[in-house]
Amino acid sequence: MKKLLVISFTFPPIEGIGGRRWAKFSKYLLRENIDVQILTAKLPSTIPSEWTDDINRLQIENRIHFFDTHYPEVLVKPPQSILDKLLYRLALYRVKSKIKGSFYDKSALCKGPFLAAVTSFIEKGFKNIILSVGPFYFASFLPELKKKFPNINIILDVRDPWTNNKTSFGYSTLHKERFEVEKIAEKKVALGYDFIVSVADDIGQYFINEYKISPDKVLTVKNGFDTEDIPPAIHLGNSKKHIVFTGNLYEKANPSFQMFYHQLRDLKSQRPDLFRDFEFHFYGEIHPSMQHYFTEDLNLFFHQKISLKSVYEKISNASACLLFLTDDLNYSFSTKFYEYLSLKKPILVFSKPGKTGLFVEENGIGRQMDGNNLSEVIESLDDNKFYRQSIDISAYDVENLTKQYLTLIH
């Protein structure tokens, strides 16, 4: 039986999208008779993850193991009280002196306990190791074990850009000296791993271009959808047609949201007859600076985060779904994209032109909205102009995507 150690800093039952990918892949790798063990950070308890059911077998068979992060717990959660804020500042001051790169990277201080934990698995015969990032810095520790164990097969699994990330993780505003530390770590990772797997071609291509690594060691394995998440369709009996957005709406996606907002205002003024038929519902989290745009007079409603089951119910009953991409990630195929795709809902991509918008246009499953008019697009929803082409979505099923990893495991 092939042995595989999967390292994911966050993992169910801890909340967070970071644990979804390997909760899914591990579930299906176990079914492929791979001896999967999980190594994850010991983090404060949160509300249960949406993907806890996916790790049932891992939990029952005691396959989930933990390492200490040595990162102050007070910095993991936003401070609530005055005392919390004081303790937060003190802890952040200490962390800034200890961490030379990004001091918000919660993996940067775990080297000792992390490498000790990995070593114990290698000595038990786990020579295949997949490490999922972000956070990123702890990925730079693993290649050091190659000196003692030259035969290990280490694979980097990248969900987000690292130093070229302009949207999250704070790298775009990092001080020059700290940024250089991160660049050195990224280079060490690029050259030190046997394979680099990413969720998007553009992320993998960055490593090829930036560090001149062989394209043969780079592979794309998308996030995909899991058919086991999809509940039976439930008709909610909406009096109006709903167009929905599910997930997080980030501040840096505001230009894309503004594109939608202005088109919605034009829809109301130019086509009031059509406007009255539709409501636009957002479920999840949005940046506070954007909340004032949601008003009943625009049929635009914001709701708090809902369960994964409810998300699928809302999508199932929607006429179309919205996607907002930042300028640097207009090639992104996020988890929400695949949730929309799994239920074959028209996807309206608000962003500057990019691979995601091109994909929905070429496959007849939606529109790139920077060159289209909202009123014309939603009017076409009743004419069944989408999904006329035969698109095979099985390639984006997580169960099938998992098989790509089998080619990398010795």
C-alpha positions in Angstrom: 0.0 0.0 0.0 1.4 3.5 -0.9 1.8 5.8 2.0 1.1 9.5 1.8 1.5 12.3 4.4 -0.7 15.3 3.7 0.3 18.5 5.5 -2.4 21.2 5.6 -2.0 24.0 8.1 -5.8 24.3 8.6 -8.0 21.2 8.4 -11.5 20.3 9.5 -13.1 20.4 12.0 -11.3 23.8 12.2 -13.3 26.3 10.1 -11.8 27.7 7.0 -11.7 27.3 3.2 -8.1 26.3 3.5 -9.1 22.9 4.8 -11.6 22.1 2.1 -9.2 21.0 -0.7 -7.4 18.2 1.3 -10.5 17.1 3.2 -11.9 16.3 -0.2 -8.8 14.8 -1.9 -7.9 12.7 1.2 -11.4 11.2 1.3 -11.1 10.0 -2.2 -7.4 8.9 -1.9 -8.4 6.7 1.0 -10.9 5.0 -1.4 -8.1 4.5 -3.8 -6.3 2.4 -1.1 -3.7 5.0 -0.3 -2.6 5.1 3.3 -3.3 8.8 4.0 -2.2 10.5 7.2 -2.9 14.2 7.9 -0.6 16.6 9.7 -2.1 19.9 10.6 -1.5 22.8 13.0 -2.9 22.8 16.5 -5.2 25.8 16.3 -7.9 27.3 18.5 -11.3 25.7 18.2 -13.8 27.5 16.0 -17.3 26.8 14.7 -17.3 23.5 12.9 -16.1 23.3 9.4 -18.5 22.8 6.5 -16.4 19.8 5.5 -16.3 17.9 8.7 -18.3 15.0 7.2 -15.6 14.5 4.7 -13.1 13.6 7.4 -15.2 11.0 9.2 -13.0 8.1 8.2 -9.8 10.0 9.0 -11.1 10.7 12.5 -12.4 7.2 13.2 -9.0 5.7 12.1 -7.0 8.3 14.0 -5.3 9.6 10.8 -5.2 13.3 11.9 -2.1 14.5 13.8 -1.1 17.9 15.1 2.0 20.1 15.5 2.5 23.2 17.6 2.7 26.5 15.7 4.4 28.6 18.5 2.4 31.5 17.1 0.6 33.5 19.8 -3.0 32.5 20.1 -4.0 36.1 20.8 -3.0 37.0 17.2 -5.2 34.3 15.6 -8.5 35.9 16.5 -9.5 39.6 16.3 -9.3 41.4 19.7 -12.6 42.1 21.4 -11.9 43.8 24.7 -9.4 46.6 25.7 -7.3 43.9 27.4 -7.4 41.8 24.2 -6.2 44.7 22.2 -3.3 45.4 24.6 -2.3 41.7 24.6 -2.6 41.7 20.8 -0.2 44.6 20.5 2.3 43.1 22.9 2.2 39.7 21.1 2.5 41.4 17.7 5.6 43.4 18.8 7.3 40.1 19.9 6.3 38.3 16.7 7.7 41.1 14.6 11.1 40.7 16.3 11.1 36.9 15.8 9.8 36.7 12.2 11.9 38.3 9.5 9.4 37.9 6.7 5.6 38.4 7.0 4.8 38.5 10.7 1.2 37.6 9.9 2.2 34.2 8.5 1.0 31.9 11.3 3.3 29.1 10.1 6.6 31.0 10.4 7.5 30.0 13.9 6.7 26.2 13.8 10.0 24.9 12.3 11.1 22.8 15.3 7.9 20.9 16.1 6.9 20.8 12.5 10.0 19.1 11.2 10.1 16.7 14.2 6.5 15.6 13.4 7.3 15.1 9.7 10.5 13.2 10.5 8.6 10.7 12.6 6.3 9.9 9.6 9.2 9.6 7.2 10.8 7.1 9.6 7.6 5.1 9.4 7.8 4.8 5.7 5.9 7.9 4.5 8.2 9.0 1.7 5.4 10.8 -0.3 4.6 14.2 1.3 2.1 16.8 0.0 2.3 20.2 1.7 -0.6 22.6 1.0 -0.1 26.4 1.2 -1.0 29.1 2.3 0.1 30.1 4.8 3.4 29.8 3.0 6.5 30.1 5.0 6.5 26.7 6.6 6.8 25.2 3.1 10.4 26.4 3.1 11.3 24.2 6.1 10.5 20.9 4.4 13.3 20.8 1.7 15.8 20.7 4.6 14.8 17.1 5.3 16.1 16.1 1.8 19.6 16.2 3.3 18.8 13.4 5.7 16.2 11.7 3.6 17.2 12.2 0.0 14.6 9.7 -1.3 11.5 11.5 0.0 9.1 12.8 -2.7 7.9 16.2 -1.6 5.0 17.9 -3.5 3.9 21.5 -3.0 0.1 22.1 -3.4 -0.5 25.9 -4.0 -4.0 27.3 -3.6 -3.0 31.0 -3.9 -0.2 33.1 -5.3 2.6 33.8 -2.8 4.9 36.9 -3.2 3.0 38.0 -6.4 -0.3 38.1 -4.5 -1.9 41.5 -4.8 -5.2 40.6 -3.1 -4.5 38.9 0.2 -1.9 37.8 2.7 -0.4 41.4 2.8 2.5 40.8 0.5 1.7 43.7 -1.8 2.3 46.1 1.2 5.2 44.3 2.9 8.3 46.2 3.8 11.1 45.7 1.3 13.4 43.8 3.7 10.6 41.5 4.8 9.4 41.0 1.3 13.0 39.9 0.3 12.9 37.2 3.0 9.7 35.9 1.5 11.2 35.9 -2.0 14.1 33.8 -0.7 11.8 31.4 0.9 9.7 31.1 -2.3 12.8 30.4 -4.4 13.9 27.7 -1.9 10.5 26.1 -2.2 10.4 26.3 -6.0 13.8 24.7 -6.4 13.5 22.2 -3.5 10.3 20.4 -4.2 9.9 17.5 -6.6 6.6 18.7 -7.9 4.5 21.9 -7.7 0.8 21.5 -8.1 -1.5 24.5 -8.3 -5.2 25.2 -8.7 -4.6 27.4 -11.8 -2.3 27.3 -14.8 -1.2 30.9 -14.1 0.1 30.1 -10.7 2.2 27.2 -12.0 3.5 29.3 -14.9 4.7 31.9 -12.4 7.0 29.4 -10.8 8.3 28.3 -14.2 9.0 31.8 -15.4 10.3 33.2 -12.1 12.6 30.4 -11.1 13.3 28.6 -14.4 12.1 25.3 -13.2 11.1 22.5 -15.6 7.5 22.5 -16.8 7.6 18.7 -16.2 7.5 19.3 -12.4 4.5 21.6 -12.6 0.9 20.3 -12.7 -2.5 21.9 -12.4 -5.2 20.2 -10.3 -8.3 22.4 -9.9 -10.5 22.6 -6.9 -13.7 21.2 -8.4 -17.0 20.3 -6.9 -18.0 17.3 -4.9 -21.2 15.6 -5.9 -21.6 14.3 -2.4 -22.2 17.9 -1.2 -25.1 18.4 -3.5 -28.5 17.8 -1.7 -31.7 16.9 -3.6 -33.2 19.9 -5.3 -35.7 21.8 -3.2 -38.0 24.4 -4.8 -38.2 27.4 -2.5 -41.2 29.0 -4.2 -39.7 32.4 -4.7 -42.2 35.0 -5.9 -39.4 36.7 -7.9 -36.5 35.4 -9.9 -33.3 35.3 -7.9 -29.7 35.9 -9.0 -27.3 35.0 -6.2 -23.7 35.4 -5.0 -22.4 33.0 -2.4 -19.1 33.4 -0.5 -16.8 36.2 0.5 -16.8 39.6 -1.3 -13.3 41.1 -0.8 -12.6 44.8 -0.6 -10.2 44.5 -3.6 -13.0 43.1 -5.6 -14.8 46.4 -5.3 -14.0 47.5 -8.9 -15.8 44.4 -10.1 -18.7 45.0 -7.7 -19.0 48.6 -8.9 -19.3 47.3 -12.5 -22.3 45.2 -11.3 -23.7 48.0 -9.2 -23.8 50.5 -12.0 -25.3 48.0 -14.4 -28.0 47.2 -11.8 -28.8 50.9 -11.5 -29.0 51.2 -15.3 -31.3 48.1 -15.3 -33.7 49.9 -12.9 -33.8 53.1 -14.8 -33.9 51.8 -18.3 -35.8 48.6 -17.9 -38.1 48.9 -14.8 -40.4 46.2 -16.2 -37.5 43.7 -16.2 -36.0 45.0 -13.0 -39.2 44.3 -11.0 -39.0 40.6 -11.9 -35.6 40.0 -10.3 -33.9 40.1 -6.9 -30.2 40.0 -6.2 -29.1 38.1 -3.0 -25.7 37.9 -1.5 -24.9 35.2 1.1 -21.6 35.2 3.0 -19.3 37.9 4.1 -18.5 41.3 2.6 -16.2 44.1 3.5 -17.9 46.7 5.7 -17.2 49.5 3.2 -19.5 47.8 0.7 -22.6 47.1 2.9 -24.3 50.5 2.2 -24.8 49.5 -1.4 -27.4 46.9 -0.4 -30.8 48.6 -0.4 -34.3 47.3 -1.0 -35.0 49.9 -3.6 -32.4 48.2 -5.8 -33.7 44.7 -5.0 -30.2 44.1 -3.7 -30.0 42.1 -0.4 -27.1 41.0 1.8 -27.5 38.0 4.1 -25.1 36.5 6.6 -23.1 33.3 5.9 -25.3 30.2 5.6 -24.6 26.5 5.7 -23.2 24.6 2.7 -26.5 22.8 2.3 -28.4 26.1 2.2 -25.9 27.5 -0.3 -26.7 24.7 -2.7 -30.4 25.3 -2.2 -30.1 29.0 -3.0 -28.0 28.2 -6.1 -30.4 25.4 -7.2 -33.3 27.9 -7.1 -31.4 30.8 -8.8 -31.8 31.9 -12.3 -28.1 32.8 -12.5 -25.1 33.3 -10.2 -22.6 36.1 -9.8 -18.8 36.0 -9.6 -16.6 39.0 -8.7 -12.9 38.7 -9.5 -10.0 41.0 -8.5 -7.8 42.4 -11.3 -4.9 40.1 -10.5 -7.0 36.9 -10.2 -9.2 37.2 -13.2 -8.1 33.7 -14.1 -9.5 32.3 -10.9 -11.8 29.3 -10.7 -12.9 29.4 -7.1 -14.8 26.9 -5.1 -18.0 29.0 -5.6 -17.4 28.8 -9.4 -17.5 25.1 -9.2 -20.6 25.1 -7.0 -22.3 27.1 -9.6 -21.0 24.9 -12.4 -22.1 21.7 -10.6 -25.7 22.8 -10.8 -25.4 24.2 -14.3 -26.4 27.7 -13.5 -25.4 30.6 -15.8 -22.4 32.4 -14.4 -22.1 36.1 -14.7 -18.4 37.1 -14.3 -17.8 40.7 -13.3 -14.1 41.5 -13.8 -11.7 42.8 -16.4 -11.4 40.3 -19.3 -9.6 37.1 -18.2 -9.5 33.3 -18.4 -12.6 32.8 -16.2 -14.8 35.0 -18.3 -13.4 33.5 -21.5 -14.2 30.0 -20.2 -17.9 30.8 -19.5 -18.2 32.6 -22.9 -16.6 29.8 -25.0 -18.6 27.1 -23.3 -21.9 28.9 -23.4 -22.4 28.8 -19.7 -22.4 32.5 -18.8 -21.1 35.9 -19.7 -18.0 38.1 -19.1 -19.9 41.1 -17.9 -17.4 43.9 -18.7 -18.5 43.7 -22.3 -22.2 42.9 -21.8 -25.2 44.7 -20.4 -27.0 43.2 -17.4 -30.5 43.9 -18.7 -29.7 42.1 -22.0 -28.1 39.2 -20.2 -30.8 38.5 -17.6 -33.5 39.0 -20.3 -31.8 36.1 -22.1 -32.2 33.8 -19.0 -35.8 33.1 -19.9 -34.8 32.2 -23.5 -32.5 29.3 -22.3 -29.5 30.7 -24.1 -27.1 29.2 -21.7 -25.9 25.6 -21.5 -27.1 24.9 -25.0 -23.6 23.5 -25.8 -22.8 20.1 -24.4 -20.2 20.8 -21.7 -18.9 17.8 -19.8 -18.4 18.9 -16.2 -17.2 15.5 -15.0 -13.6 16.7 -15.4 -14.3 19.1 -12.5 -15.6 16.5 -10.2 -13.3 16.2 -7.2 -13.4 12.4 -7.3 -12.0 12.5 -10.8 -9.5 15.3 -10.1 -8.1 13.2 -7.2 -6.8 10.6 -9.7 -4.4 13.2 -11.1 -2.5 13.0 -7.8 -2.1 9.2 -8.2 0.5 9.9 -10.9 2.7 11.7 -8.5 2.6 9.2 -5.6 5.3 6.5 -5.6 
